[in-house]
Amino acid sequence: EDRSRDRLREINSAASHYFHNLLLKSSEGQRARDFLVRRGVNADTVAGWELGYSLDSWEALTSYLLAKGYAVEDLVAAGLVRRREVEGRPTSPEAAVQRSDVYDYFRGRVMFPIRDQKGNVTGFGARTLGDDQPKFLGIPLRSIEFQLRTRANPAGYWRQPAGARHYSRGPRSIHH
């Protein structure tokens, strides 16, 4: 179980770095950068919270993490990837990827890493850039169990990073 928990933390950390780099450096992330600027979120807040951006793609994160050697089952367990319903047939993890039976859960959103008491990323909150519904997404329920087992610290999630503005309540605080 410890090994599994460590693997999920590692996957979430890799996803967090991926999302953060997309926000800071990609042309696709410009819309998210503009969105944050319009809401008064400064560079210190983006860096301190390691805010990110998920591409508006069904498989970008999945492809990235699979290329880094992570297994589909681990991505599903972390809550980053979901399985499509495949009528009447079980799907192996390898076949799921080949037939596009899995997809990125977070697409086209500002990403907010959720951290445990030790600073490990245990999941994500996310906000759409437009009026899409649902406006806010969080980690799936199966991942919440993982957070509880890792003794996630909501107070740590709400703690304001040094130099950050008042956006200390997570993703819902920037919706004004």
C-alpha positions in Angstrom: 0.0 0.0 0.0 2.9 2.4 0.8 4.3 1.7 -2.6 1.0 2.4 -4.3 0.6 5.6 -2.4 4.1 6.7 -3.3 3.4 5.9 -7.0 0.2 8.0 -6.9 2.1 10.9 -5.3 4.8 10.6 -8.0 2.2 10.7 -10.8 0.4 13.7 -9.3 3.7 15.5 -8.9 4.6 14.8 -12.5 1.1 16.0 -13.6 1.4 19.2 -11.5 4.8 20.1 -13.1 3.3 19.3 -16.5 0.3 21.6 -15.9 2.5 24.3 -14.4 4.8 24.3 -17.4 1.9 24.5 -19.8 0.5 27.5 -18.0 3.9 29.3 -18.0 5.3 28.4 -21.3 2.9 27.1 -23.9 1.0 29.1 -26.4 -2.1 27.2 -25.5 -1.7 28.4 -21.9 -2.0 32.1 -22.9 -5.8 32.1 -22.5 -5.4 30.7 -18.9 -2.7 33.3 -18.2 -5.0 36.1 -19.4 -7.8 34.6 -17.3 -5.7 34.7 -14.2 -4.4 38.3 -14.9 -8.0 39.6 -15.3 -8.7 38.2 -11.9 -5.7 39.8 -10.3 -3.7 36.7 -9.8 0.0 37.7 -9.8 3.1 35.7 -10.8 4.0 35.0 -7.2 0.6 33.4 -6.6 1.0 31.3 -9.8 4.5 30.2 -8.7 3.7 29.7 -5.0 0.7 27.6 -5.7 2.2 26.0 -8.7 -1.0 26.8 -10.6 -1.3 25.1 -14.0 -3.3 24.7 -17.1 -4.7 21.5 -18.6 -4.8 21.4 -22.4 -8.2 21.2 -24.0 -7.4 17.7 -25.2 -8.8 14.3 -24.6 -5.4 12.6 -24.3 -2.5 15.1 -23.9 -1.9 14.3 -20.2 -2.4 10.6 -20.7 0.1 10.5 -23.5 2.6 12.5 -21.5 2.4 10.3 -18.4 2.4 7.1 -20.3 5.5 8.2 -22.2 7.1 8.7 -18.7 6.4 5.1 -17.9 3.3 5.3 -15.8 0.6 2.7 -16.1 -3.0 3.4 -17.2 -4.3 1.8 -14.0 -2.2 4.2 -11.9 -3.5 7.2 -13.9 -7.0 6.1 -13.3 -6.4 5.5 -9.6 -4.9 9.0 -9.3 -8.1 10.5 -10.7 -6.4 12.1 -13.7 -7.8 9.7 -16.3 -11.2 8.2 -16.8 -12.3 5.1 -18.7 -14.9 5.5 -21.4 -17.8 3.1 -21.2 -17.2 0.2 -23.5 -20.4 -1.6 -24.1 -20.4 -5.2 -23.1 -16.7 -5.9 -23.0 -14.0 -5.6 -20.4 -11.0 -3.6 -21.3 -7.3 -4.3 -20.5 -5.2 -1.2 -19.6 -3.1 -1.6 -22.8 -6.1 -2.1 -25.1 -7.8 0.9 -23.4 -5.1 3.2 -24.6 -4.9 1.8 -28.1 -8.6 2.1 -28.6 -8.9 5.5 -26.8 -11.0 4.0 -24.1 -9.4 6.3 -21.6 -9.4 10.1 -21.6 -8.0 13.1 -19.6 -10.4 14.1 -16.8 -9.3 17.7 -16.7 -9.4 19.6 -20.1 -9.0 23.3 -20.8 -8.9 24.4 -17.1 -6.8 26.3 -14.7 -5.4 23.7 -12.3 -4.9 24.0 -8.6 -2.8 21.3 -6.9 -4.0 20.0 -3.6 -1.2 19.1 -1.2 -0.9 17.0 1.9 0.9 18.1 5.1 4.2 17.2 3.6 3.6 19.2 0.5 3.0 16.2 -1.8 0.4 16.7 -4.5 -2.5 14.4 -3.7 -5.0 15.7 -6.3 -6.3 18.7 -8.1 -9.1 21.3 -8.2 -9.8 22.9 -11.6 -11.8 25.8 -13.0 -13.0 26.3 -16.5 -11.9 29.4 -18.4 -15.4 30.1 -19.7 -18.9 29.3 -18.9 -18.6 25.5 -19.5 -20.4 23.4 -16.9 -19.4 22.2 -14.5 -17.4 25.4 -13.7 -15.4 23.6 -11.1 -14.0 20.1 -11.1 -12.3 18.3 -8.3 -10.6 15.0 -7.9 -13.0 12.0 -8.3 -14.3 10.4 -5.1 -12.0 7.4 -5.4 -9.1 9.8 -5.1 -10.5 11.5 -2.0 -10.1 8.1 -0.3 -6.4 8.4 -1.2 -6.2 11.9 0.2 -7.8 10.8 3.5 -5.3 7.9 3.8 -2.4 10.3 3.2 -3.9 12.6 5.9 -4.5 15.5 3.5 -4.3 18.8 5.2 -7.0 21.2 4.0 -5.4 23.9 6.1 -2.2 23.5 4.1 -4.2 23.8 0.9 -5.6 27.0 2.0 -2.3 28.5 3.4 -1.2 31.4 1.4 2.2 31.1 -0.3 4.8 33.9 0.3 4.1 36.9 -2.0 0.7 35.6 -3.0 -2.3 37.9 -3.1 -5.4 37.1 -1.1 -6.4 34.0 -3.2 -6.2 31.7 -0.3 -9.4 29.7 -0.6 -8.6 27.6 -3.6 -10.1 27.5 -7.1 -13.5 29.0 -6.1 -11.8 32.2 -4.9 -11.0 33.5 -8.4 -14.4 33.2 -10.0 -15.5 36.8 -9.4 
